[in-house]
Protein backbone atom coordinates (compact mmCIF):
# COMPACT_ATOMS: atom_id res chain seq x y z
CA UNK A 1 0.00 0.00 0.00
CA UNK A 2 1.34 3.44 -0.85
CA UNK A 3 0.72 6.79 0.78
CA UNK A 4 0.17 10.07 -1.07
CA UNK A 5 3.89 10.57 -1.79
CA UNK A 6 4.12 7.09 -3.30
CA UNK A 7 6.31 5.58 -0.58
CA UNK A 8 5.56 2.29 1.12
CA UNK A 9 4.18 2.65 4.66
CA UNK A 10 4.53 -0.45 6.88
CA UNK A 11 1.31 -1.71 8.49
CA UNK A 12 2.50 -0.80 11.98
CA UNK A 13 2.99 2.82 10.95
CA UNK A 14 -0.36 2.86 9.14
CA UNK A 15 -2.05 1.74 12.35
CA UNK A 16 -0.39 4.58 14.29
CA UNK A 17 -1.48 7.16 11.74
CA UNK A 18 -5.05 5.83 11.86
CA UNK A 19 -5.02 5.97 15.66
CA UNK A 20 -3.88 9.60 15.52
CA UNK A 21 -6.89 10.50 13.38
CA UNK A 22 -9.26 8.72 15.77
CA UNK A 23 -7.61 10.47 18.73
CA UNK A 24 -8.08 13.85 17.06
CA UNK A 25 -11.77 13.10 16.46
CA UNK A 26 -12.22 12.04 20.09
CA UNK A 27 -10.54 15.20 21.41
CA UNK A 28 -12.60 17.41 19.07
CA UNK A 29 -15.84 15.75 20.23
CA UNK A 30 -14.80 16.07 23.86
CA UNK A 31 -13.96 19.77 23.52
CA UNK A 32 -17.31 20.38 21.84
CA UNK A 33 -19.16 18.86 24.77
CA UNK A 34 -17.02 20.65 27.36
CA UNK A 35 -17.59 24.00 25.63
CA UNK A 36 -21.36 23.50 25.84
CA UNK A 37 -21.22 22.47 29.52
CA UNK A 38 -23.77 24.30 31.63
CA UNK A 39 -25.66 23.55 34.84
CA UNK A 40 -28.90 23.00 32.93
CA UNK A 41 -27.43 20.42 30.51
CA UNK A 42 -24.97 18.69 32.83
CA UNK A 43 -26.75 15.31 32.72
CA UNK A 44 -26.90 15.38 28.91
CA UNK A 45 -23.18 16.15 28.67
CA UNK A 46 -22.31 13.39 31.17
CA UNK A 47 -24.23 10.85 29.08
CA UNK A 48 -22.45 12.07 25.94
CA UNK A 49 -19.08 11.73 27.69
CA UNK A 50 -19.98 8.18 28.74
CA UNK A 51 -20.61 7.41 25.07
CA UNK A 52 -17.24 8.87 24.11
CA UNK A 53 -15.52 6.73 26.74
CA UNK A 54 -17.23 3.64 25.28
CA UNK A 55 -16.14 4.57 21.77
CA UNK A 56 -12.61 5.98 22.12
CA UNK A 57 -9.47 5.28 24.13
CA UNK A 58 -9.86 6.04 27.83
CA UNK A 59 -6.26 7.22 28.00
CA UNK A 60 -6.76 9.79 25.24
CA UNK A 61 -10.00 11.12 26.73
CA UNK A 62 -8.72 11.22 30.32
CA UNK A 63 -5.61 13.10 29.20
CA UNK A 64 -7.72 15.55 27.17
CA UNK A 65 -10.13 16.18 30.07
CA UNK A 66 -7.23 16.78 32.44
CA UNK A 67 -5.61 19.21 30.01
CA UNK A 68 -8.93 21.02 29.43
CA UNK A 69 -9.64 21.44 33.16
CA UNK A 70 -6.07 22.53 33.95
CA UNK A 71 -6.18 25.04 31.12
CA UNK A 72 -9.48 26.39 32.47
CA UNK A 73 -8.01 26.70 35.96
CA UNK A 74 -4.89 28.51 34.78
CA UNK A 75 -6.47 30.95 32.33
CA UNK A 76 -8.31 34.03 33.52
CA UNK A 77 -11.04 34.41 30.90
CA UNK A 78 -14.78 34.48 31.46
CA UNK A 79 -15.33 30.96 30.06
CA UNK A 80 -12.97 29.50 32.64
CA UNK A 81 -14.88 31.12 35.48
CA UNK A 82 -18.11 29.72 34.08
CA UNK A 83 -16.66 26.22 33.71
CA UNK A 84 -15.29 26.24 37.25
CA UNK A 85 -18.68 27.28 38.62
CA UNK A 86 -20.28 24.18 37.07
Secondary structure as a PSIPRED ss2 file (coil, helix, strand):
# PSIPRED VFORMAT (PSIPRED V4.0)

   1 X C   1.000  0.000  0.000
   2 X E   0.000  0.000  1.000
   3 X C   1.000  0.000  0.000
   4 X C   1.000  0.000  0.000
   5 X C   1.000  0.000  0.000
   6 X C   1.000  0.000  0.000
   7 X C   1.000  0.000  0.000
   8 X E   0.000  0.000  1.000
   9 X C   1.000  0.000  0.000
  10 X C   1.000  0.000  0.000
  11 X H   0.000  1.000  0.000
  12 X H   0.000  1.000  0.000
  13 X H   0.000  1.000  0.000
  14 X H   0.000  1.000  0.000
  15 X H   0.000  1.000  0.000
  16 X H   0.000  1.000  0.000
  17 X H   0.000  1.000  0.000
  18 X H   0.000  1.000  0.000
  19 X H   0.000  1.000  0.000
  20 X H   0.000  1.000  0.000
  21 X H   0.000  1.000  0.000
  22 X H   0.000  1.000  0.000
  23 X H   0.000  1.000  0.000
  24 X H   0.000  1.000  0.000
  25 X H   0.000  1.000  0.000
  26 X H   0.000  1.000  0.000
  27 X H   0.000  1.000  0.000
  28 X H   0.000  1.000  0.000
  29 X H   0.000  1.000  0.000
  30 X H   0.000  1.000  0.000
  31 X H   0.000  1.000  0.000
  32 X H   0.000  1.000  0.000
  33 X H   0.000  1.000  0.000
  34 X H   0.000  1.000  0.000
  35 X H   0.000  1.000  0.000
  36 X C   1.000  0.000  0.000
  37 X C   1.000  0.000  0.000
  38 X C   1.000  0.000  0.000
  39 X C   1.000  0.000  0.000
  40 X C   1.000  0.000  0.000
  41 X C   1.000  0.000  0.000
  42 X H   0.000  1.000  0.000
  43 X H   0.000  1.000  0.000
  44 X H   0.000  1.000  0.000
  45 X H   0.000  1.000  0.000
  46 X H   0.000  1.000  0.000
  47 X H   0.000  1.000  0.000
  48 X H   0.000  1.000  0.000
  49 X H   0.000  1.000  0.000
  50 X H   0.000  1.000  0.000
  51 X H   0.000  1.000  0.000
  52 X H   0.000  1.000  0.000
  53 X H   0.000  1.000  0.000
  54 X H   0.000  1.000  0.000
  55 X H   0.000  1.000  0.000
  56 X C   1.000  0.000  0.000
  57 X C   1.000  0.000  0.000
  58 X H   0.000  1.000  0.000
  59 X H   0.000  1.000  0.000
  60 X H   0.000  1.000  0.000
  61 X H   0.000  1.000  0.000
  62 X H   0.000  1.000  0.000
  63 X H   0.000  1.000  0.000
  64 X H   0.000  1.000  0.000
  65 X H   0.000  1.000  0.000
  66 X H   0.000  1.000  0.000
  67 X H   0.000  1.000  0.000
  68 X H   0.000  1.000  0.000
  69 X H   0.000  1.000  0.000
  70 X H   0.000  1.000  0.000
  71 X H   0.000  1.000  0.000
  72 X H   0.000  1.000  0.000
  73 X H   0.000  1.000  0.000
  74 X H   0.000  1.000  0.000
  75 X C   1.000  0.000  0.000
  76 X C   1.000  0.000  0.000
  77 X C   1.000  0.000  0.000
  78 X H   0.000  1.000  0.000
  79 X H   0.000  1.000  0.000
  80 X H   0.000  1.000  0.000
  81 X H   0.000  1.000  0.000
  82 X H   0.000  1.000  0.000
  83 X H   0.000  1.000  0.000
  84 X H   0.000  1.000  0.000
  85 X H   0.000  1.000  0.000
  86 X C   1.000  0.000  0.000
